[in-house]
Amino acid sequence: MGASGLFQLAAEVASCLPSIVDTTVTADVLLQTTGTATADELQGTFKTALDGLVKVLPNVITVGIGGLIATAGWRWWRRPELTVASDGVRVLPSAPNEQTRVYRVRIENEGRQAAENCKPRVDLEIETDGDVTDVSTLCRWAERDQPTRTTINVGEVAEFVLLEYDEHDSRVRFPGADGSGSYAKLFRYDADSGRNTDSAEPSVGVGASQLTQGTAREQRVTVTAENAGSVTGTVTFDGEDGDLNVEVCREQ
């Protein structure tokens, strides 16, 4: 409840205090002058006090409900609002003597309050020639310690690493949540039977052509936050001749 609501509530309660005080004084006078008070006299005295409280009670309830609504409205107006930035993906070119490009997804806070504990993840299911490649993992924010959670202040843009693309062998790897240098495991299974088709341990890389030419069952990134609604973006892959283009657009 806001400060104005509290002042109004206090005023309403205070308005009934004179009748309560008068009632108390009346009862005290009866007891002092007569030494006793009849049941009818006491009943009438306290009925007067009760009438005063009943009269002010609706106003008290109205002020209380109004305060709750005002508080909820204020919190809604002040809420954080996450979205995929207009330039949804930023590509970091290969460093000298390296052939790995890094693709980062850009998340912006368009609200009026910092979004806390923002946590990104990627979920992909792509079918190619009867096999489905599946990857589901938390992502890491592009910060010094590469955390899986971060705070995005009002008007700021934060980036998390979606994937790394090796230009030498045209393979894609998804950084894992276990720290720098770790990669998420990709699972493969038959599209019809659902049986695992990996003959050994799940791999950590997939050919870029499988992403660009396969049929998408699920291709999305999601960012959740402690004090804001989640934002989901659809991932699309495109490219040929050793190139890879990635776009992320917010789902409506």
MARDRENMI-8589 format. One record per atom (N, C-alpha, C): x, y, z. Coordinates in steps of 0.05 Angstrom, whole numbers, padded with zeros to 5 digits, always signed. Layout:
MARDRENMI-8589
XYZ...
This chain:
MARDRENMI-8589
+00017-00024+00000+00000+00000+00000+00018+00025+00000+00011+00045-00016+00026+00069-00018+00023+00087+00006+00039+00108+00007+00039+00126+00030+00012+00141+00031+00001+00149+00008-00024+00163+00008-00047+00146+00018-00045+00120+00011-00066+00101+00020-00065+00098+00050-00041+00097+00061-00038+00094+00090-00049+00118+00105-00043+00142+00094-00053+00166+00107-00084+00167+00106-00095+00158+00084-00124+00158+00082-00136+00138+00101-00124+00115+00102-00134+00094+00121-00132+00104+00150-00110+00117+00157-00107+00127+00184-00129+00148+00190-00135+00165+00169-00156+00185+00173-00183+00173+00178-00189+00151+00163-00215+00138+00166-00217+00126+00194-00196+00113+00203-00197+00101+00230-00199+00122+00251-00185+00144+00247-00185+00166+00267-00213+00178+00269-00228+00178+00247-00254+00190+00247-00274+00176+00266-00269+00151+00272-00287+00136+00289-00278+00136+00318-00254+00148+00323-00243+00148+00350-00260+00165+00370-00271+00188+00362-00287+00203+00381-00310+00188+00393-00324+00172+00376-00347+00157+00386-00338+00136+00405-00315+00124+00399-00304+00103+00417-00296+00115+00444-00283+00139+00442-00274+00152+00467-00299+00161+00483-00319+00172+00470-00343+00180+00484-00356+00157+00497-00356+00134+00483-00368+00110+00494-00353+00101+00519-00327+00101+00518-00311+00093+00541-00315+00112+00565-00316+00138+00559-00321+00158+00580-00349+00153+00593-00369+00149+00576-00396+00144+00586-00397+00120+00604-00385+00098+00596-00385+00074+00613-00370+00080+00639-00348+00095+00638-00332+00100+00662-00348+00118+00681-00363+00138+00670-00380+00155+00687-00402+00139+00700-00415+00121+00686-00435+00105+00698-00425+00089+00722-00401+00078+00718-00390+00061+00739-00381+00077+00763-00371+00102+00758-00362+00119+00780-00385+00131+00796-00406+00139+00782-00429+00152+00796-00448+00133+00810-00452+00110+00798-00471+00091+00809-00457+00067+00822-00432+00063+00814-00418+00040+00824-00424+00015+00808-00446+00016+00794-00454-00007+00777-00466+00005+00752-00469-00012+00732-00483-00005+00708-00501-00027+00700-00525-00020+00691-00544-00041+00683-00535-00053+00657-00546-00076+00651-00540-00090+00626-00549-00073+00602-00572-00061+00605-00582-00045+00582-00565-00020+00577-00555-00008+00599-00538+00015+00596-00512+00008+00583-00500-00014+00592-00474-00022+00579-00478-00031+00550-00501-00045+00545-00507-00054+00518-00510-00030+00499-00524-00009+00509-00528+00014+00492-00502+00029+00487-00485+00030+00508-00460+00044+00506-00442+00031+00485-00439+00004+00487-00421-00009+00469-00434-00012+00441-00460-00011+00439-00473-00010+00412-00465+00015+00397-00463+00037+00412-00455+00062+00399-00427+00060+00388-00409+00048+00403-00382+00044+00393-00381+00026+00369-00397+00004+00370-00398-00014+00348-00409-00001+00322-00429+00016+00326-00440+00030+00303-00419+00047+00289-00402+00060+00305-00380+00076+00294-00360+00060+00278-00354+00036+00289-00335+00019+00274-00347+00009+00248-00373+00000+00249-00386-00010+00226-00388+00012+00204-00392+00036+00213-00395+00058+00194-00369+00063+00178-00346+00060+00191-00321+00066+00178-00309+00042+00165-00318+00017+00171-00306-00007+00161-00306-00008+00130-00328-00002+00116-00327-00004+00087-00306+00014+00075-00302+00038+00087-00282+00056+00076-00254+00045+00081-00250+00032+00104-00224+00020+00110-00218-00002+00090-00238-00019+00084-00234-00041+00065-00228-00030+00037-00243-00009+00029-00239+00003+00003-00211+00014+00000-00202+00028+00021-00175+00039+00020-00154+00017+00018-00158-00005+00034-00139-00027+00034-00137-00040+00006-00160-00046-00006-00160-00058-00033-00148-00039-00053-00155-00014-00051-00143+00006-00070-00113+00007-00068-00103+00005-00043-00074+00005-00039-00061-00019-00052-00074-00043-00049-00062-00067-00061-00062-00065-00091-00083-00055-00103-00084-00051-00132-00063-00032-00141-00060-00010-00127-00040+00010-00134-00012-00001-00133-00007-00018-00112+00020-00030-00109+00025-00049-00132+00005-00066-00139+00008-00085-00161+00013-00070-00188-00002-00048-00192+00001-00033-00216+00029-00020-00218+00039-00011-00196+00065+00001-00195+00086-00019-00202+00084-00043-00191+00104-00064-00196+00103-00073-00225+00078-00074-00237+00076-00082-00265+00089-00060-00282+00084-00035-00276+00096-00013-00292+00126-00013-00290+00136-00021-00267+00165-00021-00262+00179-00046-00271+00165-00066-00281+00176-00092-00286+00198-00092-00307+00218-00110-00306+00237-00113-00328+00223-00126-00352+00233-00121-00376+00222-00134-00400+00245-00142-00418+00249-00168-00421+00270-00178-00437+00261-00183-00466+00279-00178-00485+00272-00183-00513+00298-00190-00528+00295-00202-00551+00318-00206-00568+00324-00180-00582+00349-00171-00581+00356-00145-00593+00351-00146-00623+00348-00123-00635+00342-00121-00663+00364-00135-00680+00389-00132-00672+00410-00147-00685+00415-00172-00668+00398-00191-00672+00396-00214-00653+00421-00230-00649+00439-00232-00670+00463-00248-00668+00487-00231-00675+00508-00233-00659+00533-00220-00666+00554-00241-00670+00568-00238-00692+00589-00258-00699+00616-00246-00694+00632-00260-00678+00660-00252-00673+00678-00267-00693+00692-00253-00710+00709-00266-00729+00731-00282-00716+00743-00299-00732+00765-00315-00722+00789-00298-00714+00801-00307-00692+00826-00293-00683+00848-00300-00702+00870-00285-00702+00893-00291-00720+00902-00320-00715+00908-00334-00737+00918-00361-00736+00897-00381-00725+00872-00372-00724+00851-00391-00716+00829-00391-00737+00812-00410-00736+00791-00413-00756+00764-00418-00743+00759-00406-00720+00735-00410-00705+00720-00384-00702+00695-00383-00711+00678-00360-00707+00659-00366-00684+00653-00345-00668+00636-00347-00645+00610-00332-00651+00587-00345-00646+00561-00332-00651+00548-00327-00624+00542-00302-00619+00529-00294-00593+00501-00283-00598+00483-00290-00580+00456-00280-00581+00454-00256-00563+00441-00234-00572+00440-00209-00557+00412-00206-00545+00412-00202-00518+00387-00199-00503+00386-00171-00490+00364-00157-00494+00362-00130-00485+00340-00127-00464+00344-00110-00444+00324-00105-00424+00311-00078-00430+00286-00079-00440+00272-00054-00447+00253-00045-00425+00255-00057-00401+00237-00050-00379+00248-00026-00363+00237-00023-00339+00244-00001-00321+00258-00010-00296+00266-00035-00296+00280-00047-00272+00299-00068-00282+00321-00072-00267+00341-00092-00275+00329-00120-00274+00335-00136-00294+00326-00164-00294+00348-00181-00281+00340-00196-00260+00359-00210-00244+00358-00240-00250+00382-00252-00246+00385-00281-00250+00375-00291-00277+00384-00277-00298+00376-00284-00325+00392-00309-00334+00378-00329-00343+00390-00355-00349+00383-00364-00378+00403-00366-00396+00397-00374-00423+00401-00404-00428+00386-00415-00447+00389-00442-00456+00382-00445-00485+00391-00466-00497+00385-00472-00525+00374-00500-00527+00353-00503-00544+00341-00530-00548+00338-00533-00578+00352-00553-00589+00351-00558-00618+00344-00588-00623+00327-00592-00643+00322-00619-00653+00319-00616-00683+00339-00628-00698+00340-00625-00727+00342-00653-00739+00324-00658-00758+00323-00685-00771+00337-00683-00798+00355-00702-00802+00370-00704-00828+00372-00734-00835+00361-00741-00859+00363-00768-00869+00353-00789-00849+00332-00783-00835+00320-00803-00816+00332-00802-00789+00353-00787-00784+00365-00785-00758+00359-00757-00746+00355-00756-00720+00350-00731-00707+00374-00724-00689+00384-00700-00692+00405-00690-00675+00393-00672-00654+00399-00678-00629+00386-00664-00606+00407-00652-00588+00404-00627-00582+00421-00614-00562+00404-00596-00545+00407-00599-00519+00393-00582-00499+00413-00576-00477+00419-00551-00474+00439-00543-00454+00436-00514-00445+00445-00509-00421+00447-00481-00412+00470-00468-00427+00467-00443-00432+00489-00427-00445+00503-00410-00425+00525-00398-00433+00541-00382-00415+00542-00353-00426+00540-00334-00408+00541-00306-00416+00569-00298-00423+00572-00280-00442+00598-00272-00452+00610-00251-00433+00617-00260-00409+00629-00243-00389+00655-00256-00379+00669-00243-00362+00695-00252-00354+00695-00281-00343+00676-00286-00325+00675-00313-00313+00656-00332-00328+00645-00323-00349+00626-00338-00365+00604-00352-00348+00589-00336-00333+00569-00348-00316+00544-00357-00332+00528-00375-00320+00503-00383-00332+00480-00365-00324+00485-00347-00305+00465-00328-00296+00478-00300-00294+00461-00280-00300+00472-00253-00297+00448-00234-00293+00455-00209-00287+00435-00187-00284+00438-00168-00308+00416-00162-00321+00416-00143-00343+00402-00117-00334+00417-00096-00333+00407-00071-00324+00388-00058-00345+00374-00038-00337+00355-00024-00355+00370-00012-00378+00360-00018-00402+00372-00006-00427+00398-00020-00436+00407-00040-00421+00431-00054-00429+00426-00079-00446+00447-00087-00461+00446-00111-00477+00467-00130-00467+00459-00155-00462+00478-00176-00454+00479-00197-00475+00502-00211-00478+00505-00231-00499+00512-00258-00486+00500-00279-00497+00508-00306-00489+00518-00321-00514+00536-00340-00509+00548-00354-00531+00530-00377-00540+00521-00376-00565+00503-00397-00576+00520-00420-00587+00539-00414-00604+00555-00436-00616+00581-00425-00626+00599-00444-00632+00624-00438-00645+00625-00454-00672+00635-00441-00692+00636-00453-00719+00665-00455-00728+00674-00479-00733+00701-00484-00743+00702-00482-00773+00715-00462-00784+00715-00458-00813+00732-00479-00827+00749-00492-00812+00767-00512-00825+00751-00537-00833+00736-00548-00814+00721-00573-00820+00691-00569-00821+00682-00544-00821+00653-00537-00823+00636-00552-00802+00647-00553-00778+00632-00565-00756+00624-00544-00735+00601-00550-00722+00590-00532-00702+00591-00545-00675+00599-00530-00655+00599-00539-00628+00584-00519-00610+00571-00530-00590+00555-00513-00572+00569-00513-00545+00580-00490-00536+00593-00489-00510+00574-00498-00488+00584-00515-00470+00568-00526-00448+00567-00508-00424+00553-00517-00404+00550-00502-00379+00570-00509-00358+00590-00526-00364+00609-00535-00344+00634-00518-00342+00634-00496-00356+00657-00478-00354+00671-00474-00381+00690-00456-00381+00704-00450-00405+00718-00474-00417+00715-00478-00443+00727-00501-00456+00710-00525-00457+00687-00525-00444+00669-00549-00445+00649-00545-00467+00639-00568-00477+00620-00567-00499+00597-00586-00493+00573-00578-00501+00550-00595-00496+00550-00620-00514+00541-00642-00503+00540-00667-00518+00514-00667-00536+00518-00676-00560+00496-00679-00579+00487-00708-00581+00461-00712-00579+00451-00740-00580+00437-00744-00607+00440-00768-00618+00427-00774-00643+00409-00799-00639+00385-00798-00651+00367-00820-00649+00351-00823-00675+00341-00847-00680+00325-00852-00704+00298-00838-00702+00291-00824-00724+00266-00808-00724+00241-00825-00720+00242-00850-00730+00218-00867-00728+00216-00882-00702+00238-00896-00694+00238-00913-00671+00245-00898-00645+00260-00876-00648+00269-00861-00624+00293-00874-00611+00304-00894-00624+00327-00908-00612+00353-00892-00617+00371-00893-00598+00396-00879-00599+00412-00891-00622+00423-00875-00640+00439-00884-00662+00469-00879-00659+00477-00867-00636+00505-00863-00631+00518-00889-00623+00539-00897-00638+00552-00922-00632+00571-00920-00608+00579-00896-00602+00597-00892-00579+00586-00869-00562+00604-00855-00549+00596-00832-00533+00584-00810-00550+00565-00795-00540+00553-00773-00556+00575-00754-00564+00573-00743-00588+00593-00725-00599+00588-00697-00588+00607-00679-00592+00605-00651-00584+00603-00633-00608+00602-00644-00632+00601-00627-00656+00582-00639-00676+00573-00622-00694+00555-00630-00716+00563-00615-00741+00560-00627-00764+00566-00614-00789+00547-00591-00794+00557-00569-00804+00541-00546-00809+00519-00552-00829+00524-00570-00848+00504-00577-00868+00480-00590-00856+00483-00605-00833+00461-00617-00820+00442-00596-00808+00453-00573-00800+00437-00552-00789+00423-00536-00811+00437-00532-00833+00426-00515-00854+00407-00530-00873+00411-00556-00875+00394-00572-00894+00374-00590-00880+00377-00593-00854+00358-00611-00840+00331-00598-00836+00312-00615-00827+00285-00606-00820+00283-00600-00790+00276-00576-00784+00275-00568-00756+00250-00579-00742+00255-00593-00720+00233-00600-00702+00230-00580-00680+00253-00571-00671+00253-00550-00650+00280-00535-00653+00278-00509-00655+00302-00492-00657+00296-00466-00642+00303-00466-00616+00297-00442-00600+00317-00438-00578+00319-00412-00571+00334-00404-00547+00314-00391-00528+00318-00395-00502+00301-00383-00482+00317-00371-00460+00309-00347-00451+00322-00334-00428+00300-00329-00407+00305-00340-00383+00287-00336-00361+00300-00317-00341+00284-00305-00324+00294-00287-00303+00278-00290-00278+00290-00282-00256+00277-00284-00230+00253-00265-00227+00255-00242-00238+00235-00221-00234+00223-00211-00261+00225-00227-00282+00214-00218-00308+00204-00243-00323+00187-00238-00342+00177-00259-00359+00199-00269-00377+00197-00294-00386+00217-00305-00404+00214-00295-00432+00236-00296-00447+00236-00289-00475+00246-00313-00491+00233-00319-00513+00240-00341-00530+00245-00332-00559+00267-00342-00570+00274-00335-00598+00277-00360-00615+00268-00358-00640+00271-00380-00659+00297-00377-00674+00312-00399-00675+00338-00399-00688+00335-00411-00716+00347-00397-00736+00348-00408-00763+00377-00408-00773+00383-00429-00788+00409-00433-00799+00408-00432-00829+00429-00420-00841+00430-00418-00870+00459-00416-00878+00465-00422-00903+00492-00419-00913+00500-00443-00930+00521-00439-00945+00532-00460-00962+00561-00454-00968+00574-00473-00980+00603-00470-00988+00620-00462-00964+00616-00476-00942+00633-00471-00919+00626-00446-00902+00602-00434-00908+00594-00411-00892+00570-00418-00875+00566-00403-00854+00543-00408-00836+00532-00381-00827+00506-00378-00832+00491-00354-00823+00471-00363-00802+00469-00348-00781+00451-00355-00759+00434-00330-00752+00408-00334-00750+00390-00312-00742+00373-00322-00719+00367-00303-00701+00349-00308-00678+00328-00286-00678+00303-00294-00680+00280-00275-00679+00262-00282-00656+00253-00262-00642+00235-00267-00619+00209-00278-00628+00200-00299-00613+00173-00310-00618+00152-00292-00607+00131-00288-00622+00109-00270-00613+00089-00286-00595
